[in-house]
Amino acid sequence: MTHAHHGPPIPPSAEAVVPPETAKAPEVSSFKLLATLALAGAAAGLLVVAVYKATLPTIERYSAAKVETAVREVLKNPARWDTLYLQNGALTRKPVGSADLKDMPKAYVGYDESGKELGAAVTAQEPGFQEEVLLMIGFDPATSTLIGFKVVDEKETPGLGDKIERDTSFGGQFPGRVAPLKGVKARNPSDPSQVQTITGATISSRAVIRIINHAVEKWQPLLANYDKGGTK
């Protein structure tokens, strides 16, 4: 017959409460760790290169289409245009040497259906209020008269500085104005060299004026020399 125990619980033996020893993980050498990291970094780098190469043709087609759209817009839909490359301080239709044509500065000279020259379009990029502002600028090299401009890329303050792209009344002032331009606060300036800046985005709008002035100053003599029989 079993007798019930009515006293305090009997503590477990000392052996029962001693936890088993935990096996130590093998130490990883610094060399192996660095080698693993290097291999992982190399694999990631190869993956980035592969993705870049795979997407590069699409990126280039998009960039070319963006340029074509901008040229058509600032030259008011020319029937055709010639692409001139700036090489060794002069414009030419046929660059010499092994220079990458994509990276060479270019001017696009547009013509109507009868072959009459409409003007030239060039890109120019300078700092705005936030970051660089990239413009396509159309103008008549003979008179420095603006045909128009298009913002190709900008990262100005949303709602303020980006009005240089969104505010059609600002951009609509430029056709017919003569460079060098001056920014003024007055509405509808009568001086052909003046344009009204944007209230609340004065720095950004003045940046557009500055970029246009510098572009015309740079490209006008190059285009004039080409028209006089420079390097064809």
PyMOL commands that set and color helices and strands:
alter all, ss='L'
color gray80, all
select helices_A, chain A and resi 14-17+30-74+101-103+163-166+168-171+202-227
alter helices_A, ss='H'
color red, helices_A
select strands_A, chain A and resi 80-87+90-92+106-111+117-127+132-140+145-153+182-184+194-196
alter strands_A, ss='S'
color yellow, strands_A
deselect
rebuild
show_as cartoon
